[in-house]
Amino acid sequence: MAHYKGPDPKREQFRRYLEKAGVVDSLTSVLVSLYEQPEKPNNALEFVKQHLGAVGQTSADTEALQQEVMDLRQRCARLAEENKNLKTRVSLQWFLSQRKCVKSRDARD
């Protein structure tokens, strides 16, 4: 006859730690999502890895990141326009300097 062992205090402490840290809820959420997939992915571990990172992000995090992306895209567009303008100015200055060289050579001849 098997003897009943009470719960291991170390295991219980670790379980409470994982629950308190939100690990159990996150894992449960990802595993439920995997279970509810109509077509199971070929690599379940990769699915868990990808979705586990998304579980911890709140909508505020997502909104902040989306705003940052929009800001960076606008900045990139401004810098690209500025770069284009500067290249045009440099080309124009180069052209004018070449023209001066030709005129001064012609004046000497």
Distance bins in CASP14 RR format, pairs under 12 A and 6 or more apart:
PFRMAT RR
TARGET T0000
AUTHOR 0000-0000-0000
RMODE 2
METHOD distances of the structure
MODEL  1
5 11 0 0 0 0 0 1 0 0 0 0 0
6 12 0 0 0 0 1 0 0 0 0 0 0
7 13 0 0 0 0 0 1 0 0 0 0 0
7 14 0 0 0 0 0 1 0 0 0 0 0
7 15 0 0 0 0 1 0 0 0 0 0 0
7 16 0 0 0 0 0 1 0 0 0 0 0
8 14 0 0 0 0 1 0 0 0 0 0 0
8 15 0 0 0 0 1 0 0 0 0 0 0
9 15 0 0 0 0 0 1 0 0 0 0 0
9 16 0 0 0 0 0 1 0 0 0 0 0
10 16 0 0 0 0 0 1 0 0 0 0 0
10 17 0 0 0 0 0 1 0 0 0 0 0
11 17 0 0 0 0 0 1 0 0 0 0 0
11 18 0 0 0 0 0 1 0 0 0 0 0
12 18 0 0 0 0 0 1 0 0 0 0 0
12 19 0 0 0 0 0 1 0 0 0 0 0
13 19 0 0 0 0 0 1 0 0 0 0 0
13 20 0 0 0 0 0 1 0 0 0 0 0
14 20 0 0 0 0 0 1 0 0 0 0 0
14 21 0 0 0 0 0 1 0 0 0 0 0
14 23 0 0 0 0 0 1 0 0 0 0 0
14 24 0 0 0 0 0 1 0 0 0 0 0
15 21 0 0 0 0 0 1 0 0 0 0 0
15 22 0 0 0 0 0 1 0 0 0 0 0
15 23 0 0 0 0 1 0 0 0 0 0 0
15 24 1 0 0 1 0 0 0 0 0 0 0
16 22 0 0 0 0 0 1 0 0 0 0 0
16 23 0 0 0 0 0 1 0 0 0 0 0
16 24 0 0 0 0 1 0 0 0 0 0 0
17 23 0 0 0 0 1 0 0 0 0 0 0
17 24 0 0 0 0 1 0 0 0 0 0 0
18 24 1 0 1 0 0 0 0 0 0 0 0
18 25 0 0 0 0 1 0 0 0 0 0 0
18 26 0 0 0 0 1 0 0 0 0 0 0
18 27 0 0 0 0 1 0 0 0 0 0 0
18 28 0 0 0 0 0 1 0 0 0 0 0
19 25 1 0 0 1 0 0 0 0 0 0 0
19 26 0 0 0 0 0 1 0 0 0 0 0
19 27 0 0 0 0 0 1 0 0 0 0 0
19 28 0 0 0 0 0 1 0 0 0 0 0
21 27 0 0 0 0 0 1 0 0 0 0 0
21 56 0 0 0 0 0 1 0 0 0 0 0
22 28 0 0 0 0 1 0 0 0 0 0 0
22 29 0 0 0 0 1 0 0 0 0 0 0
22 52 0 0 0 0 0 1 0 0 0 0 0
22 55 0 0 0 0 1 0 0 0 0 0 0
22 56 0 0 0 0 1 0 0 0 0 0 0
23 29 0 0 0 0 0 1 0 0 0 0 0
23 30 0 0 0 0 0 1 0 0 0 0 0
23 52 0 0 0 0 1 0 0 0 0 0 0
23 55 0 0 0 0 0 1 0 0 0 0 0
23 56 0 0 0 0 0 1 0 0 0 0 0
24 30 0 0 0 0 0 1 0 0 0 0 0
24 31 0 0 0 0 0 1 0 0 0 0 0
24 55 0 0 0 0 0 1 0 0 0 0 0
25 31 0 0 0 0 0 1 0 0 0 0 0
25 32 0 0 0 0 0 1 0 0 0 0 0
25 52 0 0 0 0 0 1 0 0 0 0 0
25 55 0 0 0 0 1 0 0 0 0 0 0
25 56 0 0 0 0 1 0 0 0 0 0 0
26 32 0 0 0 0 0 1 0 0 0 0 0
26 33 0 0 0 0 0 1 0 0 0 0 0
26 48 0 0 0 0 0 1 0 0 0 0 0
26 51 0 0 0 0 1 0 0 0 0 0 0
26 52 1 0 0 1 0 0 0 0 0 0 0
26 53 0 0 0 0 1 0 0 0 0 0 0
26 54 0 0 0 0 1 0 0 0 0 0 0
26 55 1 0 1 0 0 0 0 0 0 0 0
26 56 1 0 0 1 0 0 0 0 0 0 0
26 57 0 0 0 0 0 1 0 0 0 0 0
27 33 0 0 0 0 0 1 0 0 0 0 0
27 34 0 0 0 0 0 1 0 0 0 0 0
27 48 0 0 0 0 1 0 0 0 0 0 0
27 49 0 0 0 0 0 1 0 0 0 0 0
27 51 0 0 0 0 0 1 0 0 0 0 0
27 52 1 0 0 1 0 0 0 0 0 0 0
27 53 0 0 0 0 0 1 0 0 0 0 0
27 55 0 0 0 0 1 0 0 0 0 0 0
27 56 0 0 0 0 0 1 0 0 0 0 0
28 34 0 0 0 0 0 1 0 0 0 0 0
28 35 0 0 0 0 0 1 0 0 0 0 0
28 48 0 0 0 0 0 1 0 0 0 0 0
28 51 0 0 0 0 0 1 0 0 0 0 0
28 52 0 0 0 0 0 1 0 0 0 0 0
28 55 0 0 0 0 1 0 0 0 0 0 0
29 35 0 0 0 0 0 1 0 0 0 0 0
29 36 0 0 0 0 0 1 0 0 0 0 0
29 48 0 0 0 0 0 1 0 0 0 0 0
29 51 0 0 0 0 1 0 0 0 0 0 0
29 52 0 0 0 0 1 0 0 0 0 0 0
29 53 0 0 0 0 0 1 0 0 0 0 0
29 54 0 0 0 0 1 0 0 0 0 0 0
29 55 1 0 1 0 0 0 0 0 0 0 0
29 56 0 0 0 0 1 0 0 0 0 0 0
30 36 0 0 0 0 0 1 0 0 0 0 0
30 37 0 0 0 0 0 1 0 0 0 0 0
30 44 0 0 0 0 0 1 0 0 0 0 0
30 45 0 0 0 0 0 1 0 0 0 0 0
30 46 0 0 0 0 0 1 0 0 0 0 0
30 47 1 0 0 1 0 0 0 0 0 0 0
30 48 1 0 1 0 0 0 0 0 0 0 0
30 49 0 0 0 0 1 0 0 0 0 0 0
30 50 0 0 0 0 1 0 0 0 0 0 0
30 51 1 0 1 0 0 0 0 0 0 0 0
30 52 1 0 1 0 0 0 0 0 0 0 0
30 53 0 0 0 0 1 0 0 0 0 0 0
30 54 0 0 0 0 1 0 0 0 0 0 0
30 55 1 0 1 0 0 0 0 0 0 0 0
30 56 0 0 0 0 0 1 0 0 0 0 0
31 37 0 0 0 0 0 1 0 0 0 0 0
31 44 0 0 0 0 1 0 0 0 0 0 0
31 45 0 0 0 0 0 1 0 0 0 0 0
31 47 0 0 0 0 1 0 0 0 0 0 0
31 48 1 0 0 1 0 0 0 0 0 0 0
31 51 0 0 0 0 1 0 0 0 0 0 0
31 52 0 0 0 0 1 0 0 0 0 0 0
31 55 0 0 0 0 0 1 0 0 0 0 0
32 48 0 0 0 0 0 1 0 0 0 0 0
32 51 0 0 0 0 0 1 0 0 0 0 0
32 55 0 0 0 0 0 1 0 0 0 0 0
33 40 0 0 0 0 0 1 0 0 0 0 0
33 41 0 0 0 0 0 1 0 0 0 0 0
33 44 0 0 0 0 0 1 0 0 0 0 0
33 47 0 0 0 0 1 0 0 0 0 0 0
33 48 0 0 0 0 1 0 0 0 0 0 0
33 50 0 0 0 0 0 1 0 0 0 0 0
33 51 1 0 1 0 0 0 0 0 0 0 0
33 52 0 0 0 0 1 0 0 0 0 0 0
33 53 0 0 0 0 0 1 0 0 0 0 0
33 54 0 0 0 0 1 0 0 0 0 0 0
33 55 0 0 0 0 1 0 0 0 0 0 0
34 40 1 0 0 1 0 0 0 0 0 0 0
34 41 1 0 0 1 0 0 0 0 0 0 0
34 43 0 0 0 0 0 1 0 0 0 0 0
34 44 1 0 0 1 0 0 0 0 0 0 0
34 45 0 0 0 0 0 1 0 0 0 0 0
34 46 0 0 0 0 0 1 0 0 0 0 0
34 47 1 0 1 0 0 0 0 0 0 0 0
34 48 1 0 0 1 0 0 0 0 0 0 0
34 49 0 0 0 0 0 1 0 0 0 0 0
34 50 0 0 0 0 0 1 0 0 0 0 0
34 51 1 0 0 1 0 0 0 0 0 0 0
34 52 0 0 0 0 0 1 0 0 0 0 0
34 55 0 0 0 0 0 1 0 0 0 0 0
35 41 0 0 0 0 0 1 0 0 0 0 0
35 44 0 0 0 0 0 1 0 0 0 0 0
35 47 0 0 0 0 0 1 0 0 0 0 0
35 48 0 0 0 0 0 1 0 0 0 0 0
35 51 0 0 0 0 0 1 0 0 0 0 0
36 47 0 0 0 0 0 1 0 0 0 0 0
36 51 0 0 0 0 0 1 0 0 0 0 0
37 44 0 0 0 0 1 0 0 0 0 0 0
37 47 1 0 0 1 0 0 0 0 0 0 0
37 48 0 0 0 0 0 1 0 0 0 0 0
37 51 0 0 0 0 0 1 0 0 0 0 0
39 47 0 0 0 0 0 1 0 0 0 0 0
40 47 0 0 0 0 1 0 0 0 0 0 0
41 47 1 0 1 0 0 0 0 0 0 0 0
41 48 0 0 0 0 1 0 0 0 0 0 0
41 49 0 0 0 0 0 1 0 0 0 0 0
41 50 0 0 0 0 1 0 0 0 0 0 0
41 51 0 0 0 0 0 1 0 0 0 0 0
43 49 0 0 0 0 1 0 0 0 0 0 0
43 50 0 0 0 0 1 0 0 0 0 0 0
44 50 0 0 0 0 0 1 0 0 0 0 0
44 51 0 0 0 0 0 1 0 0 0 0 0
45 51 0 0 0 0 0 1 0 0 0 0 0
45 52 0 0 0 0 0 1 0 0 0 0 0
46 52 0 0 0 0 0 1 0 0 0 0 0
47 53 0 0 0 0 0 1 0 0 0 0 0
47 54 0 0 0 0 0 1 0 0 0 0 0
48 54 0 0 0 0 0 1 0 0 0 0 0
48 55 0 0 0 0 0 1 0 0 0 0 0
49 55 0 0 0 0 0 1 0 0 0 0 0
51 57 0 0 0 0 0 1 0 0 0 0 0
53 61 0 0 0 0 0 1 0 0 0 0 0
53 62 0 0 0 0 0 1 0 0 0 0 0
54 61 0 0 0 0 0 1 0 0 0 0 0
54 62 0 0 0 0 1 0 0 0 0 0 0
54 65 0 0 0 0 0 1 0 0 0 0 0
55 61 0 0 0 0 0 1 0 0 0 0 0
56 62 0 0 0 0 0 1 0 0 0 0 0
57 63 0 0 0 0 0 1 0 0 0 0 0
57 64 0 0 0 0 1 0 0 0 0 0 0
57 65 0 0 0 0 1 0 0 0 0 0 0
57 66 0 0 0 0 0 1 0 0 0 0 0
58 64 0 0 0 0 1 0 0 0 0 0 0
58 65 0 0 0 0 0 1 0 0 0 0 0
59 65 0 0 0 0 0 1 0 0 0 0 0
59 66 0 0 0 0 0 1 0 0 0 0 0
60 66 0 0 0 0 0 1 0 0 0 0 0
60 67 0 0 0 0 0 1 0 0 0 0 0
61 67 0 0 0 0 0 1 0 0 0 0 0
61 68 0 0 0 0 0 1 0 0 0 0 0
62 68 0 0 0 0 0 1 0 0 0 0 0
62 69 0 0 0 0 0 1 0 0 0 0 0
63 69 0 0 0 0 0 1 0 0 0 0 0
63 70 0 0 0 0 0 1 0 0 0 0 0
64 70 0 0 0 0 0 1 0 0 0 0 0
64 71 0 0 0 0 0 1 0 0 0 0 0
65 71 0 0 0 0 0 1 0 0 0 0 0
65 72 0 0 0 0 0 1 0 0 0 0 0
66 72 0 0 0 0 0 1 0 0 0 0 0
66 73 0 0 0 0 0 1 0 0 0 0 0
67 73 0 0 0 0 0 1 0 0 0 0 0
67 74 0 0 0 0 0 1 0 0 0 0 0
68 74 0 0 0 0 0 1 0 0 0 0 0
68 75 0 0 0 0 0 1 0 0 0 0 0
69 75 0 0 0 0 0 1 0 0 0 0 0
69 76 0 0 0 0 0 1 0 0 0 0 0
70 76 0 0 0 0 0 1 0 0 0 0 0
70 77 0 0 0 0 0 1 0 0 0 0 0
71 77 0 0 0 0 0 1 0 0 0 0 0
71 78 0 0 0 0 0 1 0 0 0 0 0
72 78 0 0 0 0 0 1 0 0 0 0 0
72 79 0 0 0 0 0 1 0 0 0 0 0
73 79 0 0 0 0 0 1 0 0 0 0 0
73 80 0 0 0 0 0 1 0 0 0 0 0
74 80 0 0 0 0 0 1 0 0 0 0 0
74 81 0 0 0 0 0 1 0 0 0 0 0
75 81 0 0 0 0 0 1 0 0 0 0 0
75 82 0 0 0 0 0 1 0 0 0 0 0
76 82 0 0 0 0 0 1 0 0 0 0 0
76 83 0 0 0 0 0 1 0 0 0 0 0
77 83 0 0 0 0 0 1 0 0 0 0 0
77 84 0 0 0 0 0 1 0 0 0 0 0
78 84 0 0 0 0 0 1 0 0 0 0 0
78 85 0 0 0 0 0 1 0 0 0 0 0
79 85 0 0 0 0 0 1 0 0 0 0 0
79 86 0 0 0 0 0 1 0 0 0 0 0
80 86 0 0 0 0 0 1 0 0 0 0 0
80 87 0 0 0 0 0 1 0 0 0 0 0
81 87 0 0 0 0 0 1 0 0 0 0 0
81 88 0 0 0 0 0 1 0 0 0 0 0
82 88 0 0 0 0 0 1 0 0 0 0 0
82 89 0 0 0 0 0 1 0 0 0 0 0
83 89 0 0 0 0 0 1 0 0 0 0 0
83 90 0 0 0 0 0 1 0 0 0 0 0
84 90 0 0 0 0 0 1 0 0 0 0 0
84 91 0 0 0 0 0 1 0 0 0 0 0
85 91 0 0 0 0 0 1 0 0 0 0 0
85 92 0 0 0 0 0 1 0 0 0 0 0
86 92 0 0 0 0 0 1 0 0 0 0 0
86 93 0 0 0 0 0 1 0 0 0 0 0
87 93 0 0 0 0 0 1 0 0 0 0 0
87 94 0 0 0 0 0 1 0 0 0 0 0
88 94 0 0 0 0 0 1 0 0 0 0 0
88 95 0 0 0 0 0 1 0 0 0 0 0
89 95 0 0 0 0 0 1 0 0 0 0 0
89 96 0 0 0 0 0 1 0 0 0 0 0
90 96 0 0 0 0 0 1 0 0 0 0 0
90 97 0 0 0 0 0 1 0 0 0 0 0
91 97 0 0 0 0 0 1 0 0 0 0 0
91 98 0 0 0 0 0 1 0 0 0 0 0
92 98 0 0 0 0 0 1 0 0 0 0 0
92 99 0 0 0 0 0 1 0 0 0 0 0
93 99 0 0 0 0 0 1 0 0 0 0 0
93 100 0 0 0 0 0 1 0 0 0 0 0
94 100 0 0 0 0 0 1 0 0 0 0 0
94 101 0 0 0 0 0 1 0 0 0 0 0
95 101 0 0 0 0 0 1 0 0 0 0 0
95 102 0 0 0 0 0 1 0 0 0 0 0
96 102 0 0 0 0 0 1 0 0 0 0 0
96 103 0 0 0 0 0 1 0 0 0 0 0
97 103 0 0 0 0 0 1 0 0 0 0 0
97 104 0 0 0 0 0 1 0 0 0 0 0
98 104 0 0 0 0 0 1 0 0 0 0 0
98 105 0 0 0 0 0 1 0 0 0 0 0
99 105 0 0 0 0 0 1 0 0 0 0 0
99 106 0 0 0 0 0 1 0 0 0 0 0
100 106 0 0 0 0 0 1 0 0 0 0 0
100 107 0 0 0 0 0 1 0 0 0 0 0
101 107 0 0 0 0 0 1 0 0 0 0 0
101 108 0 0 0 0 0 1 0 0 0 0 0
102 108 0 0 0 0 0 1 0 0 0 0 0
102 109 0 0 0 0 0 1 0 0 0 0 0
103 109 0 0 0 0 0 1 0 0 0 0 0
END
